[in-house]
Amino acid sequence: MENNFTPGIRFYFLYDNLINHPKGCFDGYHSIKIKDELILSNFLYACVITKKYKCELEFLIPTDVSKKVVYLSTENLIMMDWADKHIII
């Protein structure tokens, strides 16, 4: 990546699921806010982690979340390429 930028983790959620969260609220600025906590195993759609960090992170990820995790290489990518990556899980 250019400028020594290495992305870490990106979380993806389905908005339709989040709006049904019991502690979800709308403040007029953010599309939704979740108060107190968001249990990842219940609401996470996908998690994208830079392949560079796989060995350091994979043992920390709970089993029920790990099936929603993908590891992507950043080799030969510029920052905009990483931002535009589309995933299918």
OpenMM code with the backbone's topology and positions (N, CA, C; nanometers):
from openmm import Vec3, app, unit

residues = "MET GLU ASN ASN PHE THR PRO GLY ILE ARG PHE TYR PHE LEU TYR ASP ASN LEU ILE ASN HIS PRO LYS GLY CYS PHE ASP GLY TYR HIS SER ILE LYS ILE LYS ASP GLU LEU ILE LEU SER ASN PHE LEU TYR ALA CYS VAL ILE THR LYS LYS TYR LYS CYS GLU LEU GLU PHE LEU ILE PRO THR ASP VAL SER LYS LYS VAL VAL TYR LEU SER THR GLU ASN LEU ILE MET MET ASP TRP ALA ASP LYS HIS ILE ILE ILE".split()
positions = [
    Vec3(0.0844, -0.1183, 0.0000),
    Vec3(0.0000, 0.0000, 0.0000),
    Vec3(0.0888, 0.1244, 0.0000),
    Vec3(0.0369, 0.2274, -0.0601),
    Vec3(0.1153, 0.3501, -0.0682),
    Vec3(0.1224, 0.4203, 0.0667),
    Vec3(0.2225, 0.5028, 0.0820),
    Vec3(0.2416, 0.5834, 0.2034),
    Vec3(0.2472, 0.4991, 0.3305),
    Vec3(0.2954, 0.3752, 0.3193),
    Vec3(0.3076, 0.2852, 0.4342),
    Vec3(0.1763, 0.2609, 0.5067),
    Vec3(0.0653, 0.2748, 0.4370),
    Vec3(-0.0657, 0.2485, 0.4978),
    Vec3(-0.0986, 0.1015, 0.4818),
    Vec3(-0.1248, 0.0346, 0.5928),
    Vec3(-0.1698, -0.1037, 0.5893),
    Vec3(-0.3043, -0.1099, 0.6592),
    Vec3(-0.4094, -0.1444, 0.5869),
    Vec3(-0.5407, -0.1524, 0.6509),
    Vec3(-0.5441, -0.2661, 0.7512),
    Vec3(-0.6336, -0.2571, 0.8455),
    Vec3(-0.6446, -0.3603, 0.9468),
    Vec3(-0.7704, -0.4425, 0.9311),
    Vec3(-0.8787, -0.3958, 0.9907),
    Vec3(-1.0035, -0.4717, 0.9947),
    Vec3(-1.1187, -0.3837, 0.9488),
    Vec3(-1.2068, -0.4430, 0.8690),
    Vec3(-1.3302, -0.3750, 0.8283),
    Vec3(-1.4474, -0.4628, 0.8696),
    Vec3(-1.5464, -0.4009, 0.9314),
    Vec3(-1.6663, -0.4720, 0.9736),
    Vec3(-1.7820, -0.4329, 0.8832),
    Vec3(-1.8637, -0.5304, 0.8453),
    Vec3(-1.9813, -0.5058, 0.7620),
    Vec3(-2.1052, -0.5570, 0.8347),
    Vec3(-2.2083, -0.4748, 0.8328),
    Vec3(-2.3351, -0.5090, 0.8963),
    Vec3(-2.4476, -0.4841, 0.7973),
    Vec3(-2.5563, -0.5568, 0.8111),
    Vec3(-2.6748, -0.5310, 0.7299),
    Vec3(-2.7604, -0.4294, 0.8035),
    Vec3(-2.7873, -0.3195, 0.7376),
    Vec3(-2.8626, -0.2113, 0.8006),
    Vec3(-2.9993, -0.2600, 0.8492),
    Vec3(-3.0654, -0.3429, 0.7699),
    Vec3(-3.1978, -0.3925, 0.8096),
    Vec3(-3.1932, -0.4690, 0.9415),
    Vec3(-3.0841, -0.5361, 0.9685),
    Vec3(-3.0695, -0.6063, 1.0966),
    Vec3(-3.0424, -0.5080, 1.2099),
    Vec3(-2.9587, -0.4089, 1.1835),
    Vec3(-2.9239, -0.3122, 1.2880),
    Vec3(-3.0436, -0.2287, 1.3326),
    Vec3(-3.1319, -0.1930, 1.2408),
    Vec3(-3.2458, -0.1090, 1.2810),
    Vec3(-3.3414, -0.1837, 1.3729),
    Vec3(-3.3297, -0.3159, 1.3773),
    Vec3(-3.4130, -0.3957, 1.4679),
    Vec3(-3.3446, -0.4255, 1.6007),
    Vec3(-3.2248, -0.3733, 1.6206),
    Vec3(-3.1537, -0.3939, 1.7470),
    Vec3(-3.2334, -0.3269, 1.8588),
    Vec3(-3.2518, -0.3959, 1.9721),
    Vec3(-3.3339, -0.3398, 2.0805),
    Vec3(-3.2808, -0.2085, 2.1382),
    Vec3(-3.1518, -0.1818, 2.1226),
    Vec3(-3.0971, -0.0564, 2.1754),
    Vec3(-3.0490, 0.0357, 2.0637),
    Vec3(-3.1055, 0.0177, 1.9459),
    Vec3(-3.0727, 0.1057, 1.8348),
    Vec3(-3.1477, 0.2370, 1.8483),
    Vec3(-3.0843, 0.3452, 1.8101),
    Vec3(-3.1519, 0.4755, 1.8147),
    Vec3(-3.1073, 0.5595, 1.6955),
    Vec3(-3.1864, 0.6568, 1.6647),
    Vec3(-3.1606, 0.7456, 1.5520),
    Vec3(-3.1450, 0.8866, 1.6067),
    Vec3(-3.0290, 0.9465, 1.5825),
    Vec3(-3.0024, 1.0792, 1.6387),
    Vec3(-3.0138, 1.1905, 1.5350),
    Vec3(-3.0535, 1.1566, 1.4145),
    Vec3(-3.0677, 1.2570, 1.3108),
    Vec3(-2.9385, 1.2869, 1.2369),
    Vec3(-2.8281, 1.2343, 1.2845),
    Vec3(-2.6988, 1.2567, 1.2200),
    Vec3(-2.6429, 1.1259, 1.1643),
    Vec3(-2.6340, 1.0246, 1.2507),
    Vec3(-2.5860, 0.8928, 1.2091),
    Vec3(-2.7039, 0.8110, 1.1573),
    Vec3(-2.6758, 0.7178, 1.0683),
    Vec3(-2.7851, 0.6350, 1.0164),
    Vec3(-2.8449, 0.5486, 1.1267),
    Vec3(-2.7641, 0.5073, 1.2232),
    Vec3(-2.8131, 0.4375, 1.3430),
    Vec3(-2.7007, 0.4351, 1.4459),
    Vec3(-2.7384, 0.4386, 1.5710),
    Vec3(-2.6442, 0.4212, 1.6818),
    Vec3(-2.6950, 0.3053, 1.7658),
    Vec3(-2.6018, 0.2245, 1.8149),
    Vec3(-2.6354, 0.1136, 1.9034),
    Vec3(-2.5800, 0.1483, 2.0408),
    Vec3(-2.6676, 0.1538, 2.1389),
    Vec3(-2.6249, 0.1864, 2.2757),
    Vec3(-2.5703, 0.0624, 2.3454),
    Vec3(-2.4737, 0.0829, 2.4302),
    Vec3(-2.4144, -0.0173, 2.5196),
    Vec3(-2.3308, -0.1223, 2.4473),
    Vec3(-2.3913, -0.2147, 2.3738),
    Vec3(-2.3117, -0.3185, 2.3093),
    Vec3(-2.3804, -0.3724, 2.1846),
    Vec3(-2.2982, -0.4276, 2.0989),
    Vec3(-2.3453, -0.4951, 1.9786),
    Vec3(-2.2776, -0.6314, 1.9775),
    Vec3(-2.3532, -0.7358, 1.9921),
    Vec3(-2.2973, -0.8707, 1.9950),
    Vec3(-2.2669, -0.9115, 1.8509),
    Vec3(-2.1386, -0.9222, 1.8210),
    Vec3(-2.0970, -0.9469, 1.6835),
    Vec3(-2.1564, -1.0742, 1.6256),
    Vec3(-2.1617, -1.1802, 1.7035),
    Vec3(-2.2122, -1.3062, 1.6492),
    Vec3(-2.3568, -1.2947, 1.6024),
    Vec3(-2.4313, -1.2003, 1.6569),
    Vec3(-2.5714, -1.1821, 1.6184),
    Vec3(-2.5902, -1.0862, 1.5012),
    Vec3(-2.4998, -0.9917, 1.4835),
    Vec3(-2.5237, -0.8850, 1.3867),
    Vec3(-2.4181, -0.8700, 1.2772),
    Vec3(-2.3017, -0.9280, 1.2947),
    Vec3(-2.1954, -0.9129, 1.1955),
    Vec3(-2.2306, -0.9869, 1.0674),
    Vec3(-2.2180, -0.9181, 0.9547),
    Vec3(-2.2388, -0.9816, 0.8244),
    Vec3(-2.1056, -1.0359, 0.7721),
    Vec3(-2.0024, -0.9540, 0.7817),
    Vec3(-1.8698, -0.9958, 0.7358),
    Vec3(-1.7632, -0.9118, 0.8043),
    Vec3(-1.6468, -0.9708, 0.8159),
    Vec3(-1.5306, -0.9012, 0.8702),
    Vec3(-1.4149, -0.9290, 0.7749),
    Vec3(-1.3520, -0.8228, 0.7268),
    Vec3(-1.2398, -0.8367, 0.6347),
    Vec3(-1.1134, -0.7929, 0.7076),
    Vec3(-1.0167, -0.8829, 0.7098),
    Vec3(-0.8904, -0.8570, 0.7786),
    Vec3(-0.7774, -0.8687, 0.6771),
    Vec3(-0.6823, -0.7784, 0.6867),
    Vec3(-0.5640, -0.7850, 0.6016),
    Vec3(-0.4921, -0.9168, 0.6280),
    Vec3(-0.4620, -0.9893, 0.5215),
    Vec3(-0.3982, -1.1209, 0.5334),
    Vec3(-0.2699, -1.1153, 0.6165),
    Vec3(-0.2043, -1.0013, 0.6145),
    Vec3(-0.0798, -0.9816, 0.6897),
    Vec3(-0.0992, -1.0096, 0.8393),
    Vec3(-0.2196, -0.9862, 0.8915),
    Vec3(-0.2457, -1.0011, 1.0346),
    Vec3(-0.3152, -1.1321, 1.0717),
    Vec3(-0.3313, -1.2215, 0.9767),
    Vec3(-0.4058, -1.3449, 1.0022),
    Vec3(-0.3480, -1.4247, 1.1198),
    Vec3(-0.2192, -1.4480, 1.1201),
    Vec3(-0.1574, -1.5293, 1.2262),
    Vec3(-0.1730, -1.4665, 1.3644),
    Vec3(-0.1690, -1.3335, 1.3702),
    Vec3(-0.1795, -1.2655, 1.4991),
    Vec3(-0.3228, -1.2589, 1.5506),
    Vec3(-0.4204, -1.2633, 1.4605),
    Vec3(-0.5584, -1.2391, 1.5021),
    Vec3(-0.6504, -1.3605, 1.5011),
    Vec3(-0.6259, -1.4588, 1.4155),
    Vec3(-0.7248, -1.5647, 1.3977),
    Vec3(-0.7549, -1.6423, 1.5260),
    Vec3(-0.6595, -1.6576, 1.6148),
    Vec3(-0.6860, -1.7313, 1.7386),
    Vec3(-0.7670, -1.6487, 1.8386),
    Vec3(-0.7783, -1.5187, 1.8163),
    Vec3(-0.8555, -1.4312, 1.9052),
    Vec3(-1.0032, -1.4233, 1.8666),
    Vec3(-1.0352, -1.4684, 1.7477),
    Vec3(-1.1712, -1.4543, 1.6952),
    Vec3(-1.2565, -1.5708, 1.7431),
    Vec3(-1.3698, -1.5410, 1.8077),
    Vec3(-1.4586, -1.6482, 1.8541),
    Vec3(-1.5070, -1.7346, 1.7369),
    Vec3(-1.5278, -1.8613, 1.7624),
    Vec3(-1.5689, -1.9559, 1.6593),
    Vec3(-1.6950, -1.9116, 1.5867),
    Vec3(-1.7934, -1.8602, 1.6603),
    Vec3(-1.9193, -1.8211, 1.5969),
    Vec3(-1.9046, -1.6988, 1.5066),
    Vec3(-1.7957, -1.6267, 1.5193),
    Vec3(-1.7692, -1.5103, 1.4342),
    Vec3(-1.6730, -1.5483, 1.3210),
    Vec3(-1.5871, -1.6457, 1.3439),
    Vec3(-1.4806, -1.6789, 1.2483),
    Vec3(-1.5328, -1.7191, 1.1111),
    Vec3(-1.6511, -1.7761, 1.1037),
    Vec3(-1.7052, -1.8158, 0.9728),
    Vec3(-1.7454, -1.6949, 0.8879),
    Vec3(-1.7477, -1.5777, 0.9485),
    Vec3(-1.7833, -1.4549, 0.8766),
    Vec3(-1.6604, -1.3701, 0.8440),
    Vec3(-1.5420, -1.4256, 0.8692),
    Vec3(-1.4168, -1.3523, 0.8493),
    Vec3(-1.3503, -1.3978, 0.7200),
    Vec3(-1.3037, -1.3005, 0.6434),
    Vec3(-1.2220, -1.3301, 0.5261),
    Vec3(-1.0918, -1.2521, 0.5385),
    Vec3(-0.9856, -1.3104, 0.4863),
    Vec3(-0.8540, -1.2474, 0.4888),
    Vec3(-0.8167, -1.2122, 0.3450),
    Vec3(-0.7872, -1.0858, 0.3210),
    Vec3(-0.7526, -1.0403, 0.1866),
    Vec3(-0.6107, -0.9862, 0.1833),
    Vec3(-0.5428, -1.0168, 0.0762),
    Vec3(-0.4080, -0.9650, 0.0560),
    Vec3(-0.4149, -0.8194, 0.0115),
    Vec3(-0.3189, -0.7411, 0.0554),
    Vec3(-0.3101, -0.6015, 0.0118),
    Vec3(-0.1957, -0.5837, -0.0878),
    Vec3(-0.1387, -0.6948, -0.1302),
    Vec3(-0.0265, -0.6903, -0.2226),
    Vec3(-0.0668, -0.6213, -0.3529),
    Vec3(0.0146, -0.5281, -0.3965),
    Vec3(-0.0067, -0.4537, -0.5213),
    Vec3(-0.1351, -0.3710, -0.5228),
    Vec3(-0.1842, -0.3340, -0.4074),
    Vec3(-0.3039, -0.2503, -0.4008),
    Vec3(-0.2679, -0.1104, -0.3530),
    Vec3(-0.3402, -0.0136, -0.4036),
    Vec3(-0.3329, 0.1199, -0.3458),
    Vec3(-0.4539, 0.1340, -0.2537),
    Vec3(-0.4554, 0.2373, -0.1733),
    Vec3(-0.5606, 0.2528, -0.0732),
    Vec3(-0.7005, 0.2481, -0.1352),
    Vec3(-0.7195, 0.3110, -0.2493),
    Vec3(-0.8519, 0.3120, -0.3121),
    Vec3(-0.8939, 0.1722, -0.3570),
    Vec3(-0.7975, 0.0900, -0.4007),
    Vec3(-0.8301, -0.0479, -0.4382),
    Vec3(-0.8849, -0.1243, -0.3184),
    Vec3(-0.8203, -0.1072, -0.2034),
    Vec3(-0.8653, -0.1755, -0.0818),
    Vec3(-1.0053, -0.1298, -0.0446),
    Vec3(-1.0297, -0.0013, -0.0546),
    Vec3(-1.1609, 0.0535, -0.0191),
    Vec3(-1.2691, 0.0029, -0.1135),
    Vec3(-1.2319, -0.0255, -0.2374),
    Vec3(-1.3297, -0.0698, -0.3368),
    Vec3(-1.3461, -0.2207, -0.3434),
    Vec3(-1.2707, -0.2949, -0.2642),
    Vec3(-1.2815, -0.4409, -0.2661),
    Vec3(-1.4237, -0.4824, -0.2313),
    Vec3(-1.4786, -0.5725, -0.3095),
    Vec3(-1.6113, -0.6272, -0.2811),
    Vec3(-1.5936, -0.7716, -0.2375),
    Vec3(-1.6716, -0.8110, -0.1414),
    Vec3(-1.6596, -0.9469, -0.0908),
    Vec3(-1.7928, -1.0185, -0.1025),
    Vec3(-1.7859, -1.1479, -0.1135),
    Vec3(-1.9063, -1.2310, -0.1141),
    Vec3(-1.8857, -1.3390, -0.0100),
    Vec3(-1.9758, -1.3433, 0.0846),
    Vec3(-1.9680, -1.4466, 0.1883),
    Vec3(-2.0965, -1.5256, 0.1854),
] * unit.nanometer
topology = app.Topology()
chain = topology.addChain("A")
for resn in residues:
    res = topology.addResidue(resn, chain)
    for name in ("N", "CA", "C"):
        topology.addAtom(name, app.Element.getBySymbol(name[0]), res)
